[in-house]
Amino acid sequence: MITDRDVAQYHETGYLVVPDVIEPDLLGRLRAALDGLVANAASVTDHTDVYDLEPGHTPESPKVRRIKLPHSHTPVFWELAQYPRMVEIMNRLLGPSGARLQSSKINLKAPHYGSPVEWHQDWAFYPHTNDDMLAVGVMLDDAYLENGPLLVVPGSHKGPTWDHHDAQGYFCGAMDPTRNEVDFDSAVPLTGKAGSMSFHHVRAVHGSAQNVSDKPRRLLLYEFSAGDAFPLMGIKDWDQYNRNLVSGTPINTPRIVPAPVRMPLPPSPRPGSIYENQSTAQNKYFARREPAKV
Ligand SMILES: O=C(O)CCC(=O)C(=O)O
């Protein structure tokens, strides 16, 4: 599905958008499964292992900001993680040792208030023995400027990993916009029609603004590592780790390539999701409007 030029562009800029990856039937099944999950949020009043809620959520008017780990509880999201068209692309971008799913999430930005995500590098959240890692953004809705698409700073994956700790020294999962040399104005919006996919490098600086449109922006994110990139924070379940390979075969010989990082420790005092982590960051870049109370 991609050319040598696309691969070169990914390595040069740190991102790639591939249109029309998902067939319409599968896209319909993904959206239906997501609608079911969101409808079930009416039964919860606080964040759970599945739901991260927007401020203003009530059972009568559910406001879901994130579905956590959809591949682990809803089969169609595991089916998509192994989707041959996507795996073929990742094999080209990650190299010969295969691709391992490490996590998944769906970030929902509701019309008019869906939360922004502050600038960050995924590498600061989960450093590995080498940085052949990427996140796939599966556009479940059309993504366009007004509904808060992913924004990526081109070439930033080749630069430093910036500090993601707050003034008290705790991990907060956000870069302080006043304490780095990144040109945020150069960021490129990763837009496309529903069914398109974006791929961004684990060290690419990225974020996204609030949804100010009257349409939703639902983005399914999968995080993948090369088969020979091992997590520095350790492996809890070796069998599950190997079952998460969507290409390649299990190995126990990590490839080690230095890529400096400050570990995500001490952990965030607000664990659970990037939105919670980032709530302790002192300086925010993106303006936000709170949802209207119902
Ligand atoms: O949903 C978005 O726009 C960005 C999400 C993101 O970068 C993350 O959750 O790590």
The ligand as an SDF file (V2000), in Angstrom:
LIG
                    3D

 10  9  0  0  0  0  0  0  0  0999 V2000
   -6.0450   12.2040   20.1990 O   0  0  0  0  0  0  0  0  0  0  0  0
   -5.1570   12.9710   19.8540 C   0  0  0  0  0  0  0  0  0  0  0  0
   -5.3650   13.9240   19.1240 O   0  0  0  0  0  0  0  0  0  0  0  0
   -3.7070   12.7780   20.2920 C   0  0  0  0  0  0  0  0  0  0  0  0
   -3.5620   11.6170   21.1680 C   0  0  0  0  0  0  0  0  0  0  0  0
   -2.1820   11.2780   21.5590 C   0  0  0  0  0  0  0  0  0  0  0  0
   -1.2150   11.7400   21.0270 O   0  0  0  0  0  0  0  0  0  0  0  0
   -2.0290   10.3050   22.6350 C   0  0  0  0  0  0  0  0  0  0  0  0
   -3.0430    9.9050   23.2190 O   0  0  0  0  0  0  0  0  0  0  0  0
   -0.8700    9.9090   22.8930 O   0  0  0  0  0  0  0  0  0  0  0  0
  1  2  2  0
  2  3  1  0
  2  4  1  0
  4  5  1  0
  5  6  1  0
  6  7  2  0
  6  8  1  0
  8  9  2  0
  8 10  1  0
M  END
$$$$
